[in-house]
Amino acid sequence: MIAEVTVLERLAAAANILPPINSLYRWQGEIRLARETPLLLKTRRSLFDKLAERISGLHPYETPSILGTVPTFVSEPYETWVNNETAD
């Protein structure tokens, strides 16, 4: 749902939905084990805050893991495509 909404709303140009994983983490003083599905969204830097806010509103977790990375190298055609498929 997050992948579809963010691409439809042009906050992300593409989404990679990875296979489910087991995550072990501490939450509110307890160790938890949960089955989670990692999601990679491709967007432009200027949309990160808006994208993160939208994900937070859609995600069932109180504090979802939302991380941004800046690629060292991006092909010009791919960068152009991402920019064209997202609304700034």
PDB file with SEQRES, HELIX, SHEET and CRYST1 records, atoms N, CA, C and O in Angstrom:
SEQRES   1 A   88  MET ILE ALA GLU VAL THR VAL LEU GLU ARG LEU ALA ALA          
SEQRES   2 A   88  ALA ALA ASN ILE LEU PRO PRO ILE ASN SER LEU TYR ARG          
SEQRES   3 A   88  TRP GLN GLY GLU ILE ARG LEU ALA ARG GLU THR PRO LEU          
SEQRES   4 A   88  LEU LEU LYS THR ARG ARG SER LEU PHE ASP LYS LEU ALA          
SEQRES   5 A   88  GLU ARG ILE SER GLY LEU HIS PRO TYR GLU THR PRO SER          
SEQRES   6 A   88  ILE LEU GLY THR VAL PRO THR PHE VAL SER GLU PRO TYR          
SEQRES   7 A   88  GLU THR TRP VAL ASN ASN GLU THR ALA ASP                      
HELIX    1 AA1 ILE A    2  LEU A    8  1                                   7    
HELIX    2 AA2 ARG A   45  LEU A   47  5                                   3    
HELIX    3 AA3 PHE A   48  LEU A   58  1                                  11    
HELIX    4 AA4 GLU A   76  GLU A   85  1                                  10    
SHEET    1 AA1 2 ALA A  14  ILE A  17  0                                        
SHEET    2 AA1 2 LEU A  39  LYS A  42 -1                                        
SHEET    1 AA2 2 ILE A  21  TRP A  27  0                                        
SHEET    2 AA2 2 GLU A  30  GLU A  36 -1                                        
CRYST1    1.000    1.000    1.000  90.00  90.00  90.00 P 1           1          
ATOM      1  N   MET A   1       0.813  -1.191   0.000  1.00  0.00           N  
ATOM      2  CA  MET A   1       0.000   0.000   0.000  1.00  0.00           C  
ATOM      3  C   MET A   1       0.864   1.265   0.000  1.00  0.00           C  
ATOM      4  O   MET A   1       0.589   2.201  -0.751  1.00  0.00           O  
ATOM      5  N   ILE A   2       1.901   1.297   0.834  1.00  0.00           N  
ATOM      6  CA  ILE A   2       2.781   2.467   0.884  1.00  0.00           C  
ATOM      7  C   ILE A   2       3.457   2.667  -0.468  1.00  0.00           C  
ATOM      8  O   ILE A   2       3.565   3.792  -0.957  1.00  0.00           O  
ATOM      9  N   ALA A   3       3.910   1.574  -1.066  1.00  0.00           N  
ATOM     10  CA  ALA A   3       4.568   1.670  -2.370  1.00  0.00           C  
ATOM     11  C   ALA A   3       3.615   2.252  -3.407  1.00  0.00           C  
ATOM     12  O   ALA A   3       3.969   3.189  -4.123  1.00  0.00           O  
ATOM     13  N   GLU A   4       2.423   1.706  -3.488  1.00  0.00           N  
ATOM     14  CA  GLU A   4       1.461   2.157  -4.490  1.00  0.00           C  
ATOM     15  C   GLU A   4       1.063   3.619  -4.269  1.00  0.00           C  
ATOM     16  O   GLU A   4       1.034   4.397  -5.222  1.00  0.00           O  
ATOM     17  N   VAL A   5       0.763   3.993  -3.046  1.00  0.00           N  
ATOM     18  CA  VAL A   5       0.337   5.359  -2.755  1.00  0.00           C  
ATOM     19  C   VAL A   5       1.431   6.359  -3.093  1.00  0.00           C  
ATOM     20  O   VAL A   5       1.159   7.379  -3.726  1.00  0.00           O  
ATOM     21  N   THR A   6       2.659   6.086  -2.684  1.00  0.00           N  
ATOM     22  CA  THR A   6       3.733   7.061  -2.898  1.00  0.00           C  
ATOM     23  C   THR A   6       4.096   7.205  -4.373  1.00  0.00           C  
ATOM     24  O   THR A   6       4.475   8.291  -4.813  1.00  0.00           O  
ATOM     25  N   VAL A   7       3.984   6.122  -5.138  1.00  0.00           N  
ATOM     26  CA  VAL A   7       4.237   6.229  -6.579  1.00  0.00           C  
ATOM     27  C   VAL A   7       3.068   6.944  -7.259  1.00  0.00           C  
ATOM     28  O   VAL A   7       3.282   7.814  -8.103  1.00  0.00           O  
ATOM     29  N   LEU A   8       1.840   6.584  -6.901  1.00  0.00           N  
ATOM     30  CA  LEU A   8       0.667   7.250  -7.491  1.00  0.00           C  
ATOM     31  C   LEU A   8       0.659   8.746  -7.204  1.00  0.00           C  
ATOM     32  O   LEU A   8       0.269   9.543  -8.057  1.00  0.00           O  
ATOM     33  N   GLU A   9       1.091   9.128  -6.001  1.00  0.00           N  
ATOM     34  CA  GLU A   9       1.115  10.546  -5.627  1.00  0.00           C  
ATOM     35  C   GLU A   9       2.377  11.266  -6.107  1.00  0.00           C  
ATOM     36  O   GLU A   9       2.566  12.448  -5.818  1.00  0.00           O  
ATOM     37  N   ARG A  10       3.236  10.560  -6.836  1.00  0.00           N  
ATOM     38  CA  ARG A  10       4.461  11.101  -7.421  1.00  0.00           C  
ATOM     39  C   ARG A  10       5.468  11.572  -6.365  1.00  0.00           C  
ATOM     40  O   ARG A  10       6.302  12.437  -6.631  1.00  0.00           O  
ATOM     41  N   LEU A  11       5.378  10.992  -5.171  1.00  0.00           N  
ATOM     42  CA  LEU A  11       6.390  11.245  -4.141  1.00  0.00           C  
ATOM     43  C   LEU A  11       7.597  10.349  -4.379  1.00  0.00           C  
ATOM     44  O   LEU A  11       8.708  10.670  -3.956  1.00  0.00           O  
ATOM     45  N   ALA A  12       7.381   9.235  -5.052  1.00  0.00           N  
ATOM     46  CA  ALA A  12       8.445   8.315  -5.425  1.00  0.00           C  
ATOM     47  C   ALA A  12       8.258   7.939  -6.884  1.00  0.00           C  
ATOM     48  O   ALA A  12       7.131   7.821  -7.364  1.00  0.00           O  
ATOM     49  N   ALA A  13       9.368   7.752  -7.585  1.00  0.00           N  
ATOM     50  CA  ALA A  13       9.308   7.348  -8.988  1.00  0.00           C  
ATOM     51  C   ALA A  13       9.145   5.842  -9.109  1.00  0.00           C  
ATOM     52  O   ALA A  13       8.553   5.351 -10.070  1.00  0.00           O  
ATOM     53  N   ALA A  14       9.668   5.111  -8.136  1.00  0.00           N  
ATOM     54  CA  ALA A  14       9.633   3.651  -8.184  1.00  0.00           C  
ATOM     55  C   ALA A  14       9.740   3.094  -6.770  1.00  0.00           C  
ATOM     56  O   ALA A  14      10.215   3.756  -5.847  1.00  0.00           O  
ATOM     57  N   ALA A  15       9.281   1.858  -6.637  1.00  0.00           N  
ATOM     58  CA  ALA A  15       9.356   1.170  -5.349  1.00  0.00           C  
ATOM     59  C   ALA A  15       9.856  -0.246  -5.567  1.00  0.00           C  
ATOM     60  O   ALA A  15       9.411  -0.931  -6.488  1.00  0.00           O  
ATOM     61  N   ASN A  16      10.773  -0.685  -4.730  1.00  0.00           N  
ATOM     62  CA  ASN A  16      11.217  -2.071  -4.717  1.00  0.00           C  
ATOM     63  C   ASN A  16      10.695  -2.696  -3.429  1.00  0.00           C  
ATOM     64  O   ASN A  16      11.059  -2.275  -2.331  1.00  0.00           O  
ATOM     65  N   ILE A  17       9.852  -3.689  -3.572  1.00  0.00           N  
ATOM     66  CA  ILE A  17       9.290  -4.386  -2.421  1.00  0.00           C  
ATOM     67  C   ILE A  17      10.088  -5.676  -2.264  1.00  0.00           C  
ATOM     68  O   ILE A  17       9.993  -6.584  -3.089  1.00  0.00           O  
ATOM     69  N   LEU A  18      10.870  -5.742  -1.199  1.00  0.00           N  
ATOM     70  CA  LEU A  18      11.772  -6.865  -0.978  1.00  0.00           C  
ATOM     71  C   LEU A  18      11.059  -8.000  -0.256  1.00  0.00           C  
ATOM     72  O   LEU A  18       9.987  -7.791   0.312  1.00  0.00           O  
ATOM     73  N   PRO A  19      11.635  -9.194  -0.267  1.00  0.00           N  
ATOM     74  CA  PRO A  19      11.031 -10.313   0.453  1.00  0.00           C  
ATOM     75  C   PRO A  19      10.977 -10.035   1.959  1.00  0.00           C  
ATOM     76  O   PRO A  19      11.842  -9.343   2.494  1.00  0.00           O  
ATOM     77  N   PRO A  20       9.965 -10.573   2.635  1.00  0.00           N  
ATOM     78  CA  PRO A  20       9.864 -10.366   4.085  1.00  0.00           C  
ATOM     79  C   PRO A  20      11.104 -10.866   4.829  1.00  0.00           C  
ATOM     80  O   PRO A  20      11.755 -11.828   4.421  1.00  0.00           O  
ATOM     81  N   ILE A  21      11.404 -10.184   5.927  1.00  0.00           N  
ATOM     82  CA  ILE A  21      12.542 -10.522   6.777  1.00  0.00           C  
ATOM     83  C   ILE A  21      12.074 -10.592   8.230  1.00  0.00           C  
ATOM     84  O   ILE A  21      11.001 -10.095   8.571  1.00  0.00           O  
ATOM     85  N   ASN A  22      12.882 -11.208   9.069  1.00  0.00           N  
ATOM     86  CA  ASN A  22      12.648 -11.176  10.513  1.00  0.00           C  
ATOM     87  C   ASN A  22      13.488 -10.053  11.091  1.00  0.00           C  
ATOM     88  O   ASN A  22      14.686  -9.967  10.821  1.00  0.00           O  
ATOM     89  N   SER A  23      12.867  -9.193  11.882  1.00  0.00           N  
ATOM     90  CA  SER A  23      13.581  -8.088  12.510  1.00  0.00           C  
ATOM     91  C   SER A  23      13.509  -8.239  14.021  1.00  0.00           C  
ATOM     92  O   SER A  23      12.448  -8.509  14.585  1.00  0.00           O  
ATOM     93  N   LEU A  24      14.642  -8.063  14.658  1.00  0.00           N  
ATOM     94  CA  LEU A  24      14.743  -8.103  16.113  1.00  0.00           C  
ATOM     95  C   LEU A  24      15.131  -6.715  16.575  1.00  0.00           C  
ATOM     96  O   LEU A  24      16.113  -6.153  16.091  1.00  0.00           O  
ATOM     97  N   TYR A  25      14.369  -6.151  17.510  1.00  0.00           N  
ATOM     98  CA  TYR A  25      14.630  -4.783  17.942  1.00  0.00           C  
ATOM     99  C   TYR A  25      14.078  -4.562  19.350  1.00  0.00           C  
ATOM    100  O   TYR A  25      13.250  -5.332  19.836  1.00  0.00           O  
ATOM    101  N   ARG A  26      14.554  -3.498  19.991  1.00  0.00           N  
ATOM    102  CA  ARG A  26      14.054  -3.113  21.302  1.00  0.00           C  
ATOM    103  C   ARG A  26      13.007  -2.020  21.102  1.00  0.00           C  
ATOM    104  O   ARG A  26      13.252  -1.028  20.416  1.00  0.00           O  
ATOM    105  N   TRP A  27      11.832  -2.215  21.712  1.00  0.00           N  
ATOM    106  CA  TRP A  27      10.773  -1.217  21.620  1.00  0.00           C  
ATOM    107  C   TRP A  27      10.093  -1.109  22.975  1.00  0.00           C  
ATOM    108  O   TRP A  27       9.590  -2.099  23.506  1.00  0.00           O  
ATOM    109  N   GLN A  28      10.079   0.081  23.524  1.00  0.00           N  
ATOM    110  CA  GLN A  28       9.456   0.377  24.810  1.00  0.00           C  
ATOM    111  C   GLN A  28       9.922  -0.586  25.898  1.00  0.00           C  
ATOM    112  O   GLN A  28       9.127  -1.118  26.672  1.00  0.00           O  
ATOM    113  N   GLY A  29      11.244  -0.791  25.930  1.00  0.00           N  
ATOM    114  CA  GLY A  29      11.862  -1.594  26.974  1.00  0.00           C  
ATOM    115  C   GLY A  29      11.789  -3.095  26.771  1.00  0.00           C  
ATOM    116  O   GLY A  29      12.260  -3.851  27.622  1.00  0.00           O  
ATOM    117  N   GLU A  30      11.218  -3.542  25.679  1.00  0.00           N  
ATOM    118  CA  GLU A  30      11.099  -4.980  25.412  1.00  0.00           C  
ATOM    119  C   GLU A  30      11.795  -5.333  24.111  1.00  0.00           C  
ATOM    120  O   GLU A  30      11.866  -4.522  23.188  1.00  0.00           O  
ATOM    121  N   ILE A  31      12.307  -6.556  24.050  1.00  0.00           N  
ATOM    122  CA  ILE A  31      12.876  -7.074  22.805  1.00  0.00           C  
ATOM    123  C   ILE A  31      11.725  -7.663  22.002  1.00  0.00           C  
ATOM    124  O   ILE A  31      10.942  -8.464  22.512  1.00  0.00           O  
ATOM    125  N   ARG A  32      11.636  -7.259  20.753  1.00  0.00           N  
ATOM    126  CA  ARG A  32      10.548  -7.726  19.883  1.00  0.00           C  
ATOM    127  C   ARG A  32      11.123  -8.399  18.643  1.00  0.00           C  
ATOM    128  O   ARG A  32      12.209  -8.060  18.173  1.00  0.00           O  
ATOM    129  N   LEU A  33      10.377  -9.345  18.139  1.00  0.00           N  
ATOM    130  CA  LEU A  33      10.700 -10.013  16.880  1.00  0.00           C  
ATOM    131  C   LEU A  33       9.480  -9.843  15.984  1.00  0.00           C  
ATOM    132  O   LEU A  33       8.367 -10.199  16.371  1.00  0.00           O  
ATOM    133  N   ALA A  34       9.688  -9.302  14.792  1.00  0.00           N  
ATOM    134  CA  ALA A  34       8.569  -9.054  13.880  1.00  0.00           C  
ATOM    135  C   ALA A  34       8.951  -9.446  12.463  1.00  0.00           C  
ATOM    136  O   ALA A  34      10.115  -9.356  12.073  1.00  0.00           O  
ATOM    137  N   ARG A  35       7.979  -9.875  11.713  1.00  0.00           N  
ATOM    138  CA  ARG A  35       8.142 -10.149  10.287  1.00  0.00           C  
ATOM    139  C   ARG A  35       7.850  -8.826   9.574  1.00  0.00           C  
ATOM    140  O   ARG A  35       6.764  -8.265   9.722  1.00  0.00           O  
ATOM    141  N   GLU A  36       8.815  -8.332   8.805  1.00  0.00           N  
ATOM    142  CA  GLU A  36       8.681  -7.048   8.128  1.00  0.00           C  
ATOM    143  C   GLU A  36       9.031  -7.191   6.649  1.00  0.00           C  
ATOM    144  O   GLU A  36       9.766  -8.097   6.255  1.00  0.00           O  
ATOM    145  N   THR A  37       8.496  -6.291   5.847  1.00  0.00           N  
ATOM    146  CA  THR A  37       8.790  -6.266   4.416  1.00  0.00           C  
ATOM    147  C   THR A  37       9.541  -4.982   4.102  1.00  0.00           C  
ATOM    148  O   THR A  37       8.952  -3.902   4.142  1.00  0.00           O  
ATOM    149  N   PRO A  38      10.832  -5.076   3.791  1.00  0.00           N  
ATOM    150  CA  PRO A  38      11.595  -3.871   3.440  1.00  0.00           C  
ATOM    151  C   PRO A  38      11.083  -3.252   2.132  1.00  0.00           C  
ATOM    152  O   PRO A  38      10.675  -3.953   1.206  1.00  0.00           O  
ATOM    153  N   LEU A  39      11.118  -1.934   2.092  1.00  0.00           N  
ATOM    154  CA  LEU A  39      10.648  -1.195   0.928  1.00  0.00           C  
ATOM    155  C   LEU A  39      11.681  -0.132   0.590  1.00  0.00           C  
ATOM    156  O   LEU A  39      12.075   0.656   1.450  1.00  0.00           O  
ATOM    157  N   LEU A  40      12.116  -0.111  -0.656  1.00  0.00           N  
ATOM    158  CA  LEU A  40      13.027   0.924  -1.142  1.00  0.00           C  
ATOM    159  C   LEU A  40      12.260   1.818  -2.097  1.00  0.00           C  
ATOM    160  O   LEU A  40      11.665   1.344  -3.065  1.00  0.00           O  
ATOM    161  N   LEU A  41      12.275   3.105  -1.823  1.00  0.00           N  
ATOM    162  CA  LEU A  41      11.593   4.073  -2.685  1.00  0.00           C  
ATOM    163  C   LEU A  41      12.619   4.995  -3.329  1.00  0.00           C  
ATOM    164  O   LEU A  41      13.544   5.462  -2.664  1.00  0.00           O  
ATOM    165  N   LYS A  42      12.460   5.252  -4.605  1.00  0.00           N  
ATOM    166  CA  LYS A  42      13.373   6.125  -5.340  1.00  0.00           C  
ATOM    167  C   LYS A  42      12.701   7.476  -5.514  1.00  0.00           C  
ATOM    168  O   LYS A  42      11.609   7.568  -6.074  1.00  0.00           O  
ATOM    169  N   THR A  43      13.362   8.527  -5.029  1.00  0.00           N  
ATOM    170  CA  THR A  43      12.808   9.862  -5.116  1.00  0.00           C  
ATOM    171  C   THR A  43      13.941  10.861  -5.222  1.00  0.00           C  
ATOM    172  O   THR A  43      15.113  10.485  -5.268  1.00  0.00           O  
ATOM    173  N   ARG A  44      13.595  12.115  -5.261  1.00  0.00           N  
ATOM    174  CA  ARG A  44      14.617  13.162  -5.262  1.00  0.00           C  
ATOM    175  C   ARG A  44      14.779  13.702  -3.846  1.00  0.00           C  
ATOM    176  O   ARG A  44      13.861  13.612  -3.031  1.00  0.00           O  
ATOM    177  N   ARG A  45      15.919  14.248  -3.567  1.00  0.00           N  
ATOM    178  CA  ARG A  45      16.252  14.737  -2.226  1.00  0.00           C  
ATOM    179  C   ARG A  45      15.218  15.748  -1.710  1.00  0.00           C  
ATOM    180  O   ARG A  45      14.858  15.726  -0.533  1.00  0.00           O  
ATOM    181  N   SER A  46      14.752  16.621  -2.583  1.00  0.00           N  
ATOM    182  CA  SER A  46      13.829  17.673  -2.164  1.00  0.00           C  
ATOM    183  C   SER A  46      12.473  17.136  -1.707  1.00  0.00           C  
ATOM    184  O   SER A  46      11.718  17.861  -1.057  1.00  0.00           O  
ATOM    185  N   LEU A  47      12.149  15.890  -2.029  1.00  0.00           N  
ATOM    186  CA  LEU A  47      10.869  15.305  -1.626  1.00  0.00           C  
ATOM    187  C   LEU A  47      10.975  14.432  -0.382  1.00  0.00           C  
ATOM    188  O   LEU A  47       9.965  13.904   0.082  1.00  0.00           O  
ATOM    189  N   PHE A  48      12.180  14.269   0.169  1.00  0.00           N  
ATOM    190  CA  PHE A  48      12.359  13.333   1.277  1.00  0.00           C  
ATOM    191  C   PHE A  48      11.435  13.640   2.460  1.00  0.00           C  
ATOM    192  O   PHE A  48      10.768  12.731   2.954  1.00  0.00           O  
ATOM    193  N   ASP A  49      11.375  14.866   2.920  1.00  0.00           N  
ATOM    194  CA  ASP A  49      10.558  15.190   4.097  1.00  0.00           C  
ATOM    195  C   ASP A  49       9.073  14.919   3.840  1.00  0.00           C  
ATOM    196  O   ASP A  49       8.381  14.370   4.698  1.00  0.00           O  
ATOM    197  N   LYS A  50       8.600  15.295   2.686  1.00  0.00           N  
ATOM    198  CA  LYS A  50       7.195  15.064   2.346  1.00  0.00           C  
ATOM    199  C   LYS A  50       6.910  13.566   2.225  1.00  0.00           C  
ATOM    200  O   LYS A  50       5.870  13.090   2.679  1.00  0.00           O  
ATOM    201  N   LEU A  51       7.825  12.837   1.621  1.00  0.00           N  
ATOM    202  CA  LEU A  51       7.691  11.382   1.495  1.00  0.00           C  
ATOM    203  C   LEU A  51       7.693  10.728   2.873  1.00  0.00           C  
ATOM    204  O   LEU A  51       6.858   9.869   3.155  1.00  0.00           O  
ATOM    205  N   ALA A  52       8.619  11.128   3.723  1.00  0.00           N  
ATOM    206  CA  ALA A  52       8.699  10.559   5.078  1.00  0.00           C  
ATOM    207  C   ALA A  52       7.422  10.826   5.863  1.00  0.00           C  
ATOM    208  O   ALA A  52       6.950   9.953   6.591  1.00  0.00           O  
ATOM    209  N   GLU A  53       6.864  12.006   5.725  1.00  0.00           N  
ATOM    210  CA  GLU A  53       5.611  12.343   6.413  1.00  0.00           C  
ATOM    211  C   GLU A  53       4.467  11.468   5.913  1.00  0.00           C  
ATOM    212  O   GLU A  53       3.644  11.004   6.701  1.00  0.00           O  
ATOM    213  N   ARG A  54       4.418  11.246   4.612  1.00  0.00           N  
ATOM    214  CA  ARG A  54       3.349  10.415   4.029  1.00  0.00           C  
ATOM    215  C   ARG A  54       3.490   8.974   4.481  1.00  0.00           C  
ATOM    216  O   ARG A  54       2.498   8.333   4.829  1.00  0.00           O  
ATOM    217  N   ILE A  55       4.719   8.454   4.481  1.00  0.00           N  
ATOM    218  CA  ILE A  55       4.958   7.088   4.941  1.00  0.00           C  
ATOM    219  C   ILE A  55       4.529   6.951   6.395  1.00  0.00           C  
ATOM    220  O   ILE A  55       3.862   5.980   6.752  1.00  0.00           O  
ATOM    221  N   SER A  56       4.898   7.900   7.231  1.00  0.00           N  
ATOM    222  CA  SER A  56       4.538   7.861   8.649  1.00  0.00           C  
ATOM    223  C   SER A  56       3.027   7.804   8.840  1.00  0.00           C  
ATOM    224  O   SER A  56       2.543   7.129   9.749  1.00  0.00           O  
ATOM    225  N   GLY A  57       2.283   8.501   7.998  1.00  0.00           N  
ATOM    226  CA  GLY A  57       0.833   8.486   8.091  1.00  0.00           C  
ATOM    227  C   GLY A  57       0.194   7.188   7.641  1.00  0.00           C  
ATOM    228  O   GLY A  57      -0.909   6.854   8.071  1.00  0.00           O  
ATOM    229  N   LEU A  58       0.878   6.455   6.779  1.00  0.00           N  
ATOM    230  CA  LEU A  58       0.350   5.193   6.245  1.00  0.00           C  
ATOM    231  C   LEU A  58       0.834   3.962   7.006  1.00  0.00           C  
ATOM    232  O   LEU A  58       0.168   2.927   7.001  1.00  0.00           O  
ATOM    233  N   HIS A  59       1.976   4.069   7.650  1.00  0.00           N  
ATOM    234  CA  HIS A  59       2.616   2.911   8.276  1.00  0.00           C  
ATOM    235  C   HIS A  59       1.955   2.571   9.607  1.00  0.00           C  
ATOM    236  O   HIS A  59       1.575   3.472  10.356  1.00  0.00           O  
ATOM    237  N   PRO A  60       1.812   1.279   9.912  1.00  0.00           N  
ATOM    238  CA  PRO A  60       1.189   0.899  11.185  1.00  0.00           C  
ATOM    239  C   PRO A  60       2.077   1.134  12.412  1.00  0.00           C  
ATOM    240  O   PRO A  60       1.567   1.197  13.530  1.00  0.00           O  
ATOM    241  N   TYR A  61       3.384   1.264  12.225  1.00  0.00           N  
ATOM    242  CA  TYR A  61       4.281   1.483  13.364  1.00  0.00           C  
ATOM    243  C   TYR A  61       4.218   2.939  13.819  1.00  0.00           C  
ATOM    244  O   TYR A  61       4.029   3.848  13.011  1.00  0.00           O  
ATOM    245  N   GLU A  62       4.376   3.140  15.103  1.00  0.00           N  
ATOM    246  CA  GLU A  62       4.448   4.498  15.659  1.00  0.00           C  
ATOM    247  C   GLU A  62       5.703   5.216  15.164  1.00  0.00           C  
ATOM    248  O   GLU A  62       5.681   6.419  14.903  1.00  0.00           O  
ATOM    249  N   THR A  63       6.790   4.467  15.040  1.00  0.00           N  
ATOM    250  CA  THR A  63       8.068   5.023  14.585  1.00  0.00           C  
ATOM    251  C   THR A  63       8.652   4.117  13.495  1.00  0.00           C  
ATOM    252  O   THR A  63       9.538   3.309  13.775  1.00  0.00           O  
ATOM    253  N   PRO A  64       8.164   4.245  12.257  1.00  0.00           N  
ATOM    254  CA  PRO A  64       8.710   3.400  11.193  1.00  0.00           C  
ATOM    255  C   PRO A  64      10.152   3.802  10.863  1.00  0.00           C  
ATOM    256  O   PRO A  64      10.554   4.949  11.055  1.00  0.00           O  
ATOM    257  N   SER A  65      10.899   2.848  10.372  1.00  0.00           N  
ATOM    258  CA  SER A  65      12.276   3.101   9.954  1.00  0.00           C  
ATOM    259  C   SER A  65      12.249   3.754   8.573  1.00  0.00           C  
ATOM    260  O   SER A  65      11.953   3.106   7.569  1.00  0.00           O  
ATOM    261  N   ILE A  66      12.561   5.043   8.545  1.00  0.00           N  
ATOM    262  CA  ILE A  66      12.597   5.798   7.287  1.00  0.00           C  
ATOM    263  C   ILE A  66      13.995   6.388   7.173  1.00  0.00           C  
ATOM    264  O   ILE A  66      14.362   7.300   7.914  1.00  0.00           O  
ATOM    265  N   LEU A  67      14.760   5.860   6.242  1.00  0.00           N  
ATOM    266  CA  LEU A  67      16.153   6.266   6.070  1.00  0.00           C  
ATOM    267  C   LEU A  67      16.364   6.772   4.651  1.00  0.00           C  
ATOM    268  O   LEU A  67      15.845   6.195   3.695  1.00  0.00           O  
ATOM    269  N   GLY A  68      17.113   7.832   4.519  1.00  0.00           N  
ATOM    270  CA  GLY A  68      17.463   8.347   3.204  1.00  0.00           C  
ATOM    271  C   GLY A  68      18.947   8.184   2.961  1.00  0.00           C  
ATOM    272  O   GLY A  68      19.762   8.423   3.852  1.00  0.00           O  
ATOM    273  N   THR A  69      19.291   7.779   1.763  1.00  0.00           N  
ATOM    274  CA  THR A  69      20.695   7.690   1.382  1.00  0.00           C  
ATOM    275  C   THR A  69      20.908   8.519   0.115  1.00  0.00           C  
ATOM    276  O   THR A  69      20.029   8.616  -0.741  1.00  0.00           O  
ATOM    277  N   VAL A  70      22.061   9.095   0.022  1.00  0.00           N  
ATOM    278  CA  VAL A  70      22.414   9.862  -1.166  1.00  0.00           C  
ATOM    279  C   VAL A  70      23.390   9.018  -1.975  1.00  0.00           C  
ATOM    280  O   VAL A  70      24.479   8.703  -1.495  1.00  0.00           O  
ATOM    281  N   PRO A  71      23.013   8.649  -3.194  1.00  0.00           N  
ATOM    282  CA  PRO A  71      23.913   7.822  -3.996  1.00  0.00           C  
ATOM    283  C   PRO A  71      25.163   8.595  -4.408  1.00  0.00           C  
ATOM    284  O   PRO A  71      25.112   9.796  -4.675  1.00  0.00           O  
ATOM    285  N   THR A  72      26.253   7.897  -4.453  1.00  0.00           N  
ATOM    286  CA  THR A  72      27.507   8.506  -4.885  1.00  0.00           C  
ATOM    287  C   THR A  72      27.501   8.752  -6.389  1.00  0.00           C  
ATOM    288  O   THR A  72      27.971   9.783  -6.870  1.00  0.00           O  
ATOM    289  N   PHE A  73      26.966   7.796  -7.107  1.00  0.00           N  
ATOM    290  CA  PHE A  73      26.912   7.900  -8.564  1.00  0.00           C  
ATOM    291  C   PHE A  73      25.526   7.506  -9.049  1.00  0.00           C  
ATOM    292  O   PHE A  73      24.958   6.516  -8.586  1.00  0.00           O  
ATOM    293  N   VAL A  74      24.985   8.278  -9.978  1.00  0.00           N  
ATOM    294  CA  VAL A  74      23.690   7.978 -10.592  1.00  0.00           C  
ATOM    295  C   VAL A  74      23.822   8.281 -12.080  1.00  0.00           C  
ATOM    296  O   VAL A  74      24.334   9.333 -12.464  1.00  0.00           O  
ATOM    297  N   SER A  75      23.361   7.360 -12.907  1.00  0.00           N  
ATOM    298  CA  SER A  75      23.427   7.645 -14.347  1.00  0.00           C  
ATOM    299  C   SER A  75      22.485   8.804 -14.668  1.00  0.00           C  
ATOM    300  O   SER A  75      21.412   8.936 -14.079  1.00  0.00           O  
ATOM    301  N   GLU A  76      22.903   9.621 -15.597  1.00  0.00           N  
ATOM    302  CA  GLU A  76      22.117  10.797 -15.959  1.00  0.00           C  
ATOM    303  C   GLU A  76      20.725  10.424 -16.464  1.00  0.00           C  
ATOM    304  O   GLU A  76      19.753  11.075 -16.081  1.00  0.00           O  
ATOM    305  N   PRO A  77      20.594   9.396 -17.313  1.00  0.00           N  
ATOM    306  CA  PRO A  77      19.241   9.033 -17.769  1.00  0.00           C  
ATOM    307  C   PRO A  77      18.328   8.597 -16.614  1.00  0.00           C  
ATOM    308  O   PRO A  77      17.138   8.913 -16.617  1.00  0.00           O  
ATOM    309  N   TYR A  78      18.872   7.878 -15.634  1.00  0.00           N  
ATOM    310  CA  TYR A  78      18.055   7.435 -14.502  1.00  0.00           C  
ATOM    311  C   TYR A  78      17.652   8.618 -13.627  1.00  0.00           C  
ATOM    312  O   TYR A  78      16.506   8.713 -13.188  1.00  0.00           O  
ATOM    313  N   GLU A  79      18.589   9.506 -13.379  1.00  0.00           N  
ATOM    314  CA  GLU A  79      18.282  10.691 -12.573  1.00  0.00           C  
ATOM    315  C   GLU A  79      17.207  11.543 -13.251  1.00  0.00           C  
ATOM    316  O   GLU A  79      16.302  12.049 -12.588  1.00  0.00           O  
ATOM    317  N   THR A  80      17.309  11.697 -14.557  1.00  0.00           N  
ATOM    318  CA  THR A  80      16.310  12.446 -15.310  1.00  0.00           C  
ATOM    319  C   THR A  80      14.952  11.772 -15.207  1.00  0.00           C  
ATOM    320  O   THR A  80      13.935  12.441 -15.026  1.00  0.00           O  
ATOM    321  N   TRP A  81      14.932  10.459 -15.320  1.00  0.00           N  
ATOM    322  CA  TRP A  81      13.678   9.715 -15.210  1.00  0.00           C  
ATOM    323  C   TRP A  81      13.040   9.909 -13.831  1.00  0.00           C  
ATOM    324  O   TRP A  81      11.842  10.175 -13.737  1.00  0.00           O  
ATOM    325  N   VAL A  82      13.833   9.777 -12.761  1.00  0.00           N  
ATOM    326  CA  VAL A  82      13.305   9.983 -11.406  1.00  0.00           C  
ATOM    327  C   VAL A  82      12.733  11.398 -11.275  1.00  0.00           C  
ATOM    328  O   VAL A  82      11.639  11.578 -10.741  1.00  0.00           O  
ATOM    329  N   ASN A  83      13.455  12.381 -11.752  1.00  0.00           N  
ATOM    330  CA  ASN A  83      12.991  13.758 -11.676  1.00  0.00           C  
ATOM    331  C   ASN A  83      11.696  13.962 -12.466  1.00  0.00           C  
ATOM    332  O   ASN A  83      10.816  14.707 -12.035  1.00  0.00           O  
ATOM    333  N   ASN A  84      11.582  13.302 -13.618  1.00  0.00           N  
ATOM    334  CA  ASN A  84      10.390  13.449 -14.438  1.00  0.00           C  
ATOM    335  C   ASN A  84       9.179  12.731 -13.833  1.00  0.00           C  
ATOM    336  O   ASN A  84       8.039  13.142 -14.050  1.00  0.00           O  
ATOM    337  N   GLU A  85       9.423  11.676 -13.086  1.00  0.00           N  
ATOM    338  CA  GLU A  85       8.328  10.870 -12.525  1.00  0.00           C  
ATOM    339  C   GLU A  85       7.902  11.314 -11.127  1.00  0.00           C  
ATOM    340  O   GLU A  85       6.955  10.760 -10.567  1.00  0.00           O  
ATOM    341  N   THR A  86       8.574  12.283 -10.570  1.00  0.00           N  
ATOM    342  CA  THR A  86       8.195  12.801  -9.254  1.00  0.00           C  
ATOM    343  C   THR A  86       7.800  14.263  -9.397  1.00  0.00           C  
ATOM    344  O   THR A  86       8.270  14.968 -10.290  1.00  0.00           O  
ATOM    345  N   ALA A  87       6.930  14.701  -8.501  1.00  0.00           N  
ATOM    346  CA  ALA A  87       6.452  16.082  -8.540  1.00  0.00           C  
ATOM    347  C   ALA A  87       7.127  16.866  -7.421  1.00  0.00           C  
ATOM    348  O   ALA A  87       7.009  16.504  -6.250  1.00  0.00           O  
ATOM    349  N   ASP A  88       7.824  17.921  -7.769  1.00  0.00           N  
ATOM    350  CA  ASP A  88       8.531  18.709  -6.752  1.00  0.00           C  
ATOM    351  C   ASP A  88       7.703  19.889  -6.323  1.00  0.00           C  
ATOM    352  O   ASP A  88       8.134  20.668  -5.473  1.00  0.00           O  
TER     353      ASP A  88                                                      
END                                                                             
